[in-house]
Amino acid sequence: MRTRITDLLGIRRPIIQGGMHFVGLAELASAVSNAGGLGILTALTQRSPELLAKEIARCRNMTDRPFGVNLTFLPTFAAPPYAEYIHAIIEGGVKVVETAGRSPAAHLPALKAAGVKVIHKCTSVRHALSAEKIGCDAVSIDGFECGGHPGEDDVPNFVLLPSAAAALDIPFLASGGMADGCSLVAALALGADGIAMGTRFLATQEAPVHENVKLAILGATTLDTRLVMRSLRNTERVLTNPSVERLLEIERERGDALTIADIHEQVAGVYPKVMIDGDMDAGAWSCGMVAGLINDIPTVSALLDRIMAQASHLINDDLRRIATGGDDGETYRGIMS
Ligand SMILES: Cc1cc2nc3c(=O)[nH]c(=O)nc-3n(C[C@H](O)[C@H](O)[C@H](O)COP(=O)(O)O)c2cc1C
């Protein structure tokens, strides 16, 4: 399959693994790249630029295909040394960066001068247009269903993606709720040039996380995520657990007076406890609604093979049959089974 995204990134399949804190390590990123997509290391999971440089080198040893690095600009007063992380990315020969959170404008000149392609993750068309205007090469559009930070507009992908297609000139990825060949075909039909997935990649053999995390995703229904930190305008979609329900209770009690200090216990330092120790009730961790559609833990390569085979079958066979009037109404039951 060839799209503007496969051309831009030099990959075989229009499927990207979004940056994931404590998940986007060399094991997963290299597996996605080896399977023909684009794997992404998560810079801030590495506590220093030096450690990121080592992780980039480790990933390079595990794949000879392109891979990227996610750089998340956090709403924090004690900002990480972003310029030094960027130096490690450039020195490590990485040619794709996924930025997220705040605008990457201040860092674009350094990245562009080094020939790095920048994909900015956005949750609205207005932010996507700003990213296009400042010179980003592509955007990844995260709909309301996504795991992580869906923004504050609450527009789901069925409306967000065609709005983005109508407004943008640069290529874009559909992100949030993507899981299989049906998602890929739907995303392409809505104008996207490929898909980015987070939660689906968590439940794979190569995801370097505790087995409990994968089992929690398999056990989740589409109703098991919650939106937290809304009143702080830092909304995050997470998988529910007793700690998250307590967090929501505190939010209700504190109302508009809520500060991050009130929920420190439920949101700070949670990722290593969940992803490494498998303590599933440690606090709030990102998870998409799509968890409710995930029923297995395949290898990354089996997952990508299956997505591409399903997409090809849909486009060349099932949808063609429906479009030409040769269908007896059973096709969609077949597609979903
Ligand atoms: C466990 C987890 C951690 C994540 N961490 C980050 C992160 O550190 N930075 C970032 O930009 N996005 C992060 N995301 C968001 C993903 O990159 C991606 O945009 C999102 O998962 C897409 O929605 P989906 O989960 O429905 O596929 C995270 C998502 C998950 C599930």
The ligand as a Gaussian input file, in Angstrom:
#p B3LYP/6-31G(d) Opt

LIG

0 1
 C       -0.141000       3.796000      27.657000
 C       -0.117000       4.985000      26.731000
 C        0.854000       5.969000      26.916000
 C        0.901000       7.072000      26.061000
 N        1.915000       7.998000      26.224000
 C        2.031000       9.035000      25.334000
 C        3.110000       9.937000      25.440000
 O        3.966000       9.856000      26.330000
 N        3.181000      10.945000      24.513000
 C        2.264000      11.074000      23.510000
 O        2.393000      11.978000      22.686000
 N        1.224000      10.227000      23.400000
 C        1.086000       9.205000      24.282000
 N        0.044000       8.319000      24.145000
 C       -0.933000       8.482000      23.033000
 C       -0.581000       7.599000      21.806000
 O        0.623000       7.998000      21.214000
 C       -1.692000       7.676000      20.733000
 O       -1.849000       9.018000      20.315000
 C       -3.015000       7.150000      21.243000
 O       -2.818000       6.006000      22.035000
 C       -3.944000       6.816000      20.086000
 O       -5.163000       6.314000      20.550000
 P       -5.483000       4.726000      20.699000
 O       -4.922000       4.345000      22.034000
 O       -6.962000       4.668000      20.656000
 O       -4.803000       4.003000      19.593000
 C       -0.054000       7.211000      25.016000
 C       -1.049000       6.229000      24.861000
 C       -1.088000       5.133000      25.696000
 C       -2.161000       4.089000      25.483000

